[in-house]
Amino acid sequence: MIPGFVQTLINFVQYAFFYMIFSLPLTLSYRTTKVINFVHANFITYGAYIAIFLNGIVGNTSMVFASLSAFLIVGSIAVLNNLLVFAPLQKRGSSPAMVMISSMGLWIAYKYILYMLTDIVHFYTYKNFVSYGRITYSDIPSLSIGEVNLSQAFVAGMFTVVVIVLILYLILEKTRMGRAIRAIADNAMLAEVSGIPRSLLINLTWFICGGIVAIGGVVWTSFSGAVTPEVGDSMILQVFTTGFIGGLVSLLRTGAGALLIAFMENIGIALLNAYLGIPVSFRPFLTFVTLITTLILFPPLGAGGGLPYRFLKRRSEKCSDST
């Protein structure tokens, strides 16, 4: 039996919530725009820091207000990134690798812009925003079921995941806009020829995806003991691994990937610690092993990327021999 098994199980579910919130928009944005976006890490961080600035400067303790503010601000940042950087590069015929490298440049720039902002705010308020403590919100309850206590972050994460999954399903499956977004994801040129406003819907997708990730950052402030400008960077491995498990094409497989990574980082490491004495600090190593294993077994895009190269090669060779 794992020591503290109930708490380990709660942590597993809690992290699964976060990884779903962070990785589902990554898959949706890549599937629609074909941009591997490292600014995704900044979306997490900026969402968290919008909540922190609202709490530290004006005393806001409403998660709903912080989430709405983060959604609008970070969603707008995501659209600006596309209008000013990604879309112009793609129109000039830049390769996907070049667009990805540009996103890495934005990732670094946004991180140090945030450091600059925290220093400016500290200068005027004399408060430390570089490492900010957990925020207790007034509009989110904590629950107790017998001897099991579920924190605000657990309740907020559970509610957020349910709402996000439901809204994404309704938008993508039940609306004309959603069907148009799926058409762009499947064949952008054909969709544009068919009269679908490709640029408008891509910007809308960026807005939705950036906003959803920012809400996850707000929820994170009720969970983490200390939030820093590196918070998004610290989760980029897990988020991208979750996305790659889903092949960056399947929202359902991405959700399964979130469960797998959360399981490995909580129950998996707890088992290894209890029976083999492996320290819990090896948790990121398990995520990395999962990523490498997925890419080796299912290239080029993880579990959703189709058959492995070597199998396809053997099959094509057999077909050519038979002809």
N, C-alpha and C positions, 0 to 999 in steps of 0.2 A: 504494500500500500504506500502510495506517495504521501510524505508528510504534508499536511495542509492541502489535501486533495481537493476539497470543496473550493477553496480560494483559488487554486490552480485552474480548476474548471471555469470559475467565474472569469478569471483573467483571460482564458482561452476565448470565451465568448466575447468578452470586452474587446480584445484585440481583433477578433474577426469582424466586429462591427466597424472598427476604425479602418481596417484594410479594405473593406467593401466600400466605405464612403470615399476613400482616397483613390482606389484603383478602378472602380466602375467608370468614372469620368475619363480616366486615362485611356481606357479601351475605347470608349465612345468617341473621344476626340481623335484618336489615331485612326480609327475605322473610317471616320468621316473626312478628315483633313490630310491623312497620311503624313503627319508630322510627329516624330518622336520628340516630345516636349519636356525638356529638363526644367523648364520654368514651373512645371507641376509642383516641384518641391517648394518654390516660392509661394504658390497658391496656398499651400498648407500654412506656411509661416505667416504670411500676410493676413490670412483669416484669423489666426491666433492673435496676432498683434493688434488687429482692429479691436478685438474684444478687450485686449489688455489696455490699450490706450483709452478706450471708452470707460473702463473700470478705474484706471489709475488717475485719469484727468478729470472726468465728470462724475465719477462714482456710479456708473451704470452697473446694475446687478441683474439685468434682464437678459437671459440667453436668447430669447426670441428677437429682441431688438438688436443685439449684437450679431446674431445670425443673419438677419435681414440686411443690416449695414454691410457686413462682410460679403454677402452674396452680391449686392449691387456694386460695391467698389471693386472687388477682385474679378467679378465677371466683366466689368468694364475694362480692367487692365488686360484681361485675356483677349478681348476684342481688339484693343489697341496694339497688342503684340502682333496679332494677325494682320491688321491693316498696315502697320508701319514696317514690319519685318518679314513675316512668313509669306504673306500673299505677294508682295513685290518680288521676293526671291523666286517663288514658284512661277510667276509670270515670266521671269527672265530665263526660265528653264534650268534653274539650279537643281543639282542632284539632291535626293533625300538626305544624303550625308552632310551636304553643305547646310541645308536647313536645320538639321540636328545640331551642327556645330554652332550655328547662330543662336539656337535656343540655349546652348551651354553658356555662350557669352552673356545672354540676358540673365540667365540663372545667377552667374557670378555678380553681375551688375546690381541686380535687385537685392541680393544679400547685403552688399556693402552700402547700398542706399538705405536699407533698414537700419544698419548699424549707425549710419549718420543721423537718421531720424531719432533713434533712441538717445543719442548723445545730445541732440538739440533739445528734445523734450526734457531730458535730465537737467540741462542747463537752466531751464525755466521753472521746473517743478521740484527739483532736488530729490526726485524719486529714481530708484534704480529700475530701469526697464530692460536692461541687458539680461537679467535673470529674474523673472517675475514668478511669484508663487501661485499656487492653485487658487482659482477664483470660485467662490461659493455663490451660486446664482439663487435668486429669490423665487423664480418662477418654475424651477425644476425640482421635483421632490426626490428624496431618496426612499427606498423601500426596504422593509424587513419582512422576510418570510421565515418564520420560526427563528432559528439562530443565524440565519443567513442574511447578511446586510448587503443590499445592492445600492451602490453609490449613485450620486447624481449623474456622473459620467456614463454609468451603465444604462440608466433609464433614458438619458438623452440620446446615447448612441443607438439603443434599440429603437426608440421612436424615430430617429433620423433615418436609419436604414430602411425601416418599413415605409416611411413616407417617400423617400427617394426612389426605392424600387417600384413602389406603386405608381408614382408620377411618371417615371421613365417608361414603365410599361404602357401606361395610358397614352402618353405622348407618342411613343414610337409605334404602337400597335393600333391605336384607335383614332388617330387624327390624320388629316391630310398632310399636315406639316411633318408629322413623324414618318409617314410613308415617303414623303419627299426626301427627308434626311436619309432614310434607308436606301433610297434610290441613288442618292449621291454617293453613299458609302459603297454600293455595289458597282456602279459605273458612272463616274462623275460626268464624263463627256456626253454619254447618252442621255443622262438626266438633264443636262444643260440644253441639248438639242431639243429635248421634249418640252422645253419651256419652263423648267423648274429654275427659280432664281438661286443659282448655286452660291454666289458670293454672300447673299443675304442669309441663307440658311447655314452656311459655314460659320459666319459671324455669330449667329444665334447659338449654334452648337458650342462655340468657344465660350460664349457668355454663360450658358447653362453649366458647362463642365467646370469652368473656373469658379463659379458661384457655389456649386455643390462641394467642391474640395475646400473652399473657404469655410463653409459651414462645419465641415469636419474639423478644421483648425480651431474654430470656436469651441466645439465640444471638447477638444483636446485640452483646453485650458482648465476644464473642470476635473481633469484626470491627472495630468502631470503635476508633479511637485514643484517643478521649476521649468519655465518656458524661456528659451533663448532664441536668438536669430538663426540658430542652427537646427531648429526643431524639424523643419521640413527635410533638411539634408540628412538628418539621422534616420529618416524613414524611407528614403528614396530607394534603397536596395529592396526592402520588403514590398514596396508599392510596385516597382517595376517587375519584380519576380512574380508577383501576383498577376500582373498584366500579361507577362510572357507565358505563364501557365495557361492562360486563356487564349493565347495566340494573338493577343491584341485585336481580336475579331469577335469574340463571343462574350457577351455580358454574363451569360450563365456560367461558362467555364471560369471566367474571372472571379465570380462569386465563390465557386468551388476552390479556386486558388487561394482566395482569402482565408477560407476555412483551413486549407492545408498548411499554409504558412503560420497561421495562428496556432494550429495544433503543434507543429514542429517547435515553435518558439516557446511554448508553454508546457504542454503535456509531454512532448518529446524530450525537451531538455530536463524536465523534472524526473522522468524515468531514467535518463542517462546519469543524472546527478545522484539519484537514490541507489542505483544498482552498479554503476561503474565509477562513481566519484568524479565525473566530469563537471567542472564548475559551470555555473549558469552564465558566466561571461562568454561562453562559447555559443550563445544563442544566435548571433549574426552568422556564425560559421554554418549552422544548420540551414539558414536561409540561402547562403551562397551555394552550399552543396545541392540544395533543391533546385536552384536556378541552373547550375551547370548540368545536373542530371536531366532536367527538362529540355535544355537546348541540345544535348547530345542525343537523347532518344527521339526528340520530335523537332528537328530543325525544319524550316528556318524560324518559325514563329511559335514555338512552344506547342502545347497540347492541341491548340486549334490550328496548327500550321500544316496539317496533312501528314502524309507518310514521310518517313525519314529519307534523306537523299540517297543513301546507299541502297535502300530497297527499291526506290524509283529507278535508280540507275540500272540495277540488275533486271528489273522488269522491262525497261526500255531496250536493254541489250537483247533480251529474249525475243522481244517483238521484232527487232531488226533482223535477228538471225532467222526467225521464222519466215520473214518476207524475202 
